[in-house]
Amino acid sequence: MRIRNSDYGMRPRLWTAALMLSILPTSHAVAQTDPDIFEKVGIDQKLDSQVPLDLEFVDDAGRVVRLRDYFGDKPVVLTLVYFECPMLCTLILNGTLRAMRALDFTAGEEFQVVTVSIDPEETPALAAAKRAQYLENYQRDGAAPGWQFLTGREDQIQALADAVGFRYAYDPISGEYAHAGGIMVLTPEGRVSRYFYGVEYSARDLRLGLVEASDNRIGTPVDQILLYCFQYNPLTGKYSFAIMSALRVGGVLTLLGIALLLIFMIRRERVRASARA
């Protein structure tokens, strides 16, 4: 399924504002920027698209790794940013961090986070500094293996971005990358499951996205009820309340309550009858 930004109604204006945030703070030459640059960037939804797991990157310790090293048994939150981004990338990572801290799931236990730089010139040293900063702010014991910061070659970065529909462009005037704001949730097998847009992400939506991506291997029975009452809307990148599903759940719970009440009343009458006898 592919949904382009132009299908979102008012959303293109929001995307443009977010994209401008990634350029304006660092350049006084915005007027000379390619006016078509914003047409080159965005997020095209490719739900169920398979990410090439043999793509090679470099971790923060300078080791060559493959994407498949972080897949297999847990859903994965993927963020495509770059570490020296003046504003937008920091907002995206901060929003991801806030949503993660609000979850009782922990990175490395119930899910994995992979942050990949879209700038092929960035180094493992930059990745290490950024990773240390966010792990410190995450404040979860044992989470270090669960959040990876990677750099890589341009062809590998581009292949990953293409697989998830993430379009970005380098602006030679500002020396920065123009890109949209958003994160993706992938299944343990590396298929694109959910997109969340902007720079602030609902902890409830992220939790439900992780539960769905894991094929219900994480979460609680309450999450299953919520997934029945809230359905993912690909146009908004959010979970919306499903009235009919909620009514069905309410009807079942009502019938169950009536049945329990009848059982209780019948048993009480039997006890009274026995006492009178």
C-alpha atoms as one frame of an Amber mdcrd trajectory, in Angstrom:
protein
   0.000   0.000   0.000   1.418   3.365  -0.995  -0.040   6.632   0.246   1.682
   9.803  -0.848   1.710  12.972   1.230  -0.468  14.712  -1.348  -3.326  12.388
  -0.337  -3.509  13.816   3.174  -5.603  16.929   2.614  -4.190  19.572   4.963
  -1.179  17.405   5.819   1.112  18.785   3.046   1.251  22.142   4.850   2.317
  20.401   8.034   4.971  18.469   6.154   6.281  21.676   4.589   6.532  23.303
   8.006   8.390  20.307   9.382  10.737  20.274   6.424  11.499  23.964   6.797
  12.520  23.293  10.399  15.309  21.089   9.092  16.837  23.881   6.981  16.002
  27.334   8.326  18.113  27.346  11.515  21.420  26.854   9.698  21.204  28.906
   6.529  20.721  32.535   5.543  20.630  31.445   1.913  17.225  29.787   2.011
  16.076  32.083  -0.792  18.627  30.407  -3.050  17.543  26.897  -2.084  16.150
  24.763  -4.874  12.412  25.607  -4.798  11.607  22.048  -5.830  13.510  20.446
  -2.950  10.370  19.968  -0.895   8.815  18.035  -3.767  11.646  15.532  -3.471
  11.046  14.640   0.159   8.278  12.981   2.113   7.052   9.602   3.287   5.341
   7.167   0.935   3.609   4.460   2.924   4.737   0.990   1.914   2.866  -1.130
   4.406   4.043  -4.750   4.460   7.109  -3.887   2.376  10.096  -6.111   3.152
  13.231  -4.288   4.284  16.459  -5.817   2.881  17.955  -7.321   6.024  21.346
  -7.955   4.413  22.097  -4.226   4.156  25.385  -3.396   5.887  25.973  -0.541
   8.310  28.526   0.423  10.960  27.578   0.547  14.633  28.765   3.099  17.171
  31.797   0.938  18.007  32.947   0.867  14.387  31.871  -2.718  13.721  30.270
  -3.715  10.426  26.779  -5.060  11.103  23.791  -6.170   9.084  20.226  -5.093
   9.646  19.228  -8.674  10.341  21.367  -8.497  13.502  18.536  -6.458  15.070
  15.593  -8.469  13.748  14.263 -11.935  14.423  12.249 -12.025  17.641  11.157
  -8.464  18.439   9.377  -5.635  16.596  11.667  -2.784  15.602  11.175   0.988
  15.796  13.105   2.527  12.899  14.158   6.188  12.879  15.909   7.737   9.888
  17.661  10.957  10.918  21.182  12.343  10.946  23.197  13.125  14.021  24.325
  16.673  13.211  20.862  17.792  12.119  20.242  21.270  13.607  16.634  20.768
  14.706  14.152  18.325  13.147  16.092  15.123  13.838  16.520  16.071  17.482
  12.781  16.686  17.736  12.084  13.278  16.192  14.467  11.485  18.562  13.179
  13.419  21.571   9.588  12.567  20.635  10.534   8.901  20.272  12.278   8.988
  23.641   9.270  10.518  25.392   6.926   7.902  23.945   9.316   5.103  24.938
   9.660   6.393  28.492   5.863   6.393  28.854   5.714   2.678  27.966   6.154
  -0.153  30.408   7.811  -1.999  27.531  11.597  -1.675  27.540  13.880  -1.429
  24.522  15.917  -4.595  24.288  13.255  -6.665  26.024   9.939  -6.245  24.195
  11.190  -4.280  21.183  14.286  -2.962  19.436  15.109   0.571  18.254  17.367
   1.167  15.263  18.394   4.730  14.423  20.169   5.117  11.070  21.920   8.259
   9.854  20.933   9.341   6.333  24.225  11.249   6.005  26.953   8.918   4.650
  29.635  11.342   5.884  28.763  10.855   9.541  31.035   8.687  11.654  30.710
   6.006  14.338  32.057   8.556  16.831  29.025  10.780  16.208  26.773   7.748
  16.530  28.417   6.790  19.832  27.963  10.263  21.300  24.307  10.411  20.260
  23.623   6.897  21.539  25.204   7.619  24.925  23.111  10.773  25.259  19.794
   9.068  24.549  20.483   5.960  26.584  21.313   8.186  29.544  18.052  10.072
  29.113  16.077   6.857  28.592  16.956   5.756  32.137  16.138   2.067  31.719
  18.440  -0.590  33.097  19.632  -3.060  30.515  18.356  -1.013  27.567  21.763
  -0.463  25.931  21.506  -3.438  23.535  18.002  -2.315  22.594  18.824   1.041
  20.961  21.378   1.075  18.162  22.744   4.100  16.287  24.183   3.237  12.879
  26.040   4.934  10.021  26.622   3.591   6.543  27.350   3.991   2.861  25.038
   6.049   0.699  23.831   3.098  -1.387  22.922   1.092   1.734  21.160   4.071
   3.341  19.235   4.764   0.146  18.162   1.127  -0.185  16.763   1.168   3.346
  15.025   4.515   2.815  13.492   3.302  -0.449  12.196   0.145   1.211  10.232
   2.128   3.823   9.245   5.009   1.503  11.386   7.649   3.221  12.381  10.310
   0.657  15.037  12.873   1.578  17.280  15.300  -0.327  20.574  17.054   0.293
  20.497  20.847  -0.005  23.947  22.045  -1.157  23.140  25.666  -0.251  22.484
  25.011   3.437  24.628  21.903   3.638  21.747  20.105   5.349  19.320  17.315
   4.480  15.653  18.068   3.913  13.392  15.305   5.153  10.037  14.662   6.769
   9.314  13.825  10.394   8.165  10.339  11.298   9.091   6.913  12.601   8.257
   3.402  11.436   7.438   0.185  13.266   8.613  -3.027  11.597   7.784  -6.652
  12.323  10.439  -9.042  13.666  10.730 -10.338  10.092  11.524  -6.845   8.774
   8.210  -5.910   7.175   6.835  -2.374   7.484   3.891  -2.471   9.872   3.053
   1.081  10.996   3.985   4.726  10.358   3.733   7.495  12.944   4.106  11.058
  11.661   5.428  14.315  13.046   7.749  14.768  16.008   5.444  13.758  18.881
   4.213  10.187  19.131   1.386   8.873  21.275   2.620   6.275  23.736  -0.695
   4.451  23.339  -0.341   4.361  19.555   3.281   3.229  19.758   2.334   0.469
  22.202  -0.521  -0.763  20.012   1.741  -0.596  16.962   4.368  -2.714  18.702
   1.775  -5.244  19.872   0.391  -5.572  16.339   3.846  -5.780  14.758   4.806
  -8.543  17.200   1.713 -10.543  16.188   0.471 -10.253  19.768   3.579 -11.864
  21.223   3.956  -8.933  23.603   1.356  -6.996  25.554  -1.560  -7.959  27.769
  -5.210  -9.032  27.276  -6.129  -5.374  27.736  -4.041  -4.550  24.661  -6.090
  -7.060  22.662  -9.302  -5.302  23.694  -7.813  -1.911  22.816  -6.707  -3.195
  19.415 -10.277  -4.314  18.800 -11.678  -0.914  19.781  -8.925   1.186  18.159
  -7.974   0.682  14.520  -4.927   2.036  12.702  -5.711   4.764  10.167  -2.949
   4.906   7.515  -4.035   8.374   6.388  -3.339   9.916   9.777  -0.749   7.484
  11.129  -2.796   7.141  14.326  -5.121   4.680  16.016  -8.731   5.865  15.874
 -11.654   4.788  18.021 -13.750   2.221  16.149 -17.350   2.814  17.249 -18.845
  -0.410  15.894 -16.109  -2.544  17.412 -16.524  -0.784  20.738 -20.293  -1.316
  20.602 -19.744  -5.020  19.978 -17.389  -5.240  22.942 -19.859  -3.282  25.059
 -22.700  -5.583  24.005 -20.746  -8.712  24.880 -19.733  -7.276  28.254 -23.357
  -6.284  28.943 -24.651  -9.787  28.147 -21.903 -11.285  30.273 -22.868  -9.004
  33.151 -26.542  -9.951  32.847 -25.668 -13.644  32.763 -23.517 -13.327  35.891
 -26.283 -11.400  37.642 -28.843 -14.080  36.782 -26.533 -16.834  38.038 -25.992
 -14.918  41.270 -29.741 -14.369  41.780 -30.599 -18.026  41.038 -27.994 -19.257
  43.508 -29.211 -16.823  46.168 -32.813 -18.039  45.756 -31.661 -21.640  46.077
 -29.832 -20.800  49.275 -32.929 -19.066  50.668 -35.134 -21.978  49.657 -32.808
 -24.401  51.401 -32.829 -22.263  54.526 -36.653 -22.150  54.622 -36.865 -25.923
  54.106
